[in-house]
Every structure is written in structure tokens, then in C-alpha cells.
Amino acid sequence: MKGSSLWPAAALLALGLVGAAWTLGAHAMGVANSRATITVTGSAKKTIRADLAVWRGSFNAQSPRIEDAYAELEASARRVRAYLVGKGFADSALVFSQVQTQPQYPRSREGIETGAPESYRLVQTVELRSRDVGRLERLARESTELIRQGVRFESYPPEYLVTGLADLKVEMLAAATRDAKARASEMARNAGSRVGRLRSARMGVFQVTPANSTMVTDYGINDTSSIEKEITSVVSVSFEIR
């Protein structure tokens, strides 16, 4: 009798242990699932056009007497100013730098500078900024016409800039994050799961390259050599998987 009376109690105890084990197992699985994540890389790309150009040119004069060199440089500056204004640019938009003086010394056979200066070379630069990017591009090509006017002139390649780049970075980061979520959702769906909350996000390099370029660097590129550009944003995002 005593043995048979223990069976109900033993059965209840066993059922209790099974129930507790199932509850703990389900909780453990829930915790494990809540920690499951998927990390994907998203990207976004957009073609834009520079809206500001910066162009610089330089001219120089050289003479044994510094006074003569300066007089020649002043005459060249007047020709440069008249030429640029004649191309339709406002006089107030021209920025002339201070004059640089470069004494030219005679050299020995060994290439060592010796004695007093034998001449003076004076150099001055002019800078022009314009929203009319195409016109400034043409000016950079045509400005060496000043050489025919007796000006020792050199034109430098313009810089083409995007003034709203900061706002574009925010826009492109959002687009790259949406792309990452779409990729994660597709991968999770194929595995019979779904994407949950965002766990973490890390922005990658931001590239501004010439259009159709394959240039890529680990530290990012900010191209200023081309008018047509391509912006690429990359982001690494981790999502909860349910």
C-alpha cells in the first residue's frame, strides 16, 4: 500500500520537472533568438554635377632691376584684369594675390648659388570663383591667349565643387541604410525568419569620384577635377532576427 501511494506523487513530480524544463528551454530559446543578428552592407549611388568652380592663373615678370620687373608685372596685371572682365566676369570677383619676389642667383659649376642676385622674378596669381561652371571651364582653356598679349601666363586646372555636399551625405546615408534593410529582409526571408529592430550601424567611406570612375580608397575620395561626379555611400548595419 505504501508503494502504491507513492506513484501519484512521483508522477506529479515528474510532470512538474518536465514542465519546468520546457519553460526554461523555451525561455533559453527566446533569449537566444533575441540575440540572433544579421549584419549586411548597404550602399547608395547618385550622379551629381558641380555647382561651383574655382580657377587660378599666374603671371610673372623678370628683370635685372627689381623696379623694372615690378613695372612689367603691373602692366601684365592690367592686361589680365581687362581680359577677364572682357570675358564677362565682374571686376569685383577677381582676387589678385600679393606679389612674390624670387631673387635669381648665379650658380657655380657645382650648382651652388653664388654672389648677389643677377635678376628678380616677380610672380602674382589671380583667382576667380563662379557658379557658371561651364564658362569657367572654357576660361581655363582659353586664358593662355594672354601669352599673345605679352603676358607670361599660366592657367591651372579648375576645382569643381559641390556646395551642398553635407546635406547630400545625410541623404545618401539614409538611402544606404534602406538598401541594407532590404538586403537583410531578403536574406532572412530565405531562411524562414524576419528582420527585427536595428541593433547597430556603422558608416563606411564616402566616395565622391568622377562619373563612371572605378576609383575606390579605404579613406574616401573627394574629387574636385570633374564637373560630373558620382557619390557613393556605404553603411554596415546589424538587425535583430526573429
Buried (B, 14 or more C-beta within 10 A) or exposed (E): EEEEEEEEEEEEEEEEEEEEEEEEEEEEEEEEEEEEBBEBBBBBBEEBEBEBBBBBBBBBBBBEEBEBBBBBBEBBBEBBBEBBEEBEBEEEEBEEEEBEEEEEEEEEEEEEEEEEBEBBBBBBBBBBBBEEBEEBBEBBEEBEEBEEEEBBBBBBEBBBBBEEBEEBBEBBBEBBBBBBBEBBBEBBEEEEBEBBEBBEBEBBEBBBBBEEBEEEEEEBBEBBEBBEBBBBBBBBBBBBBE
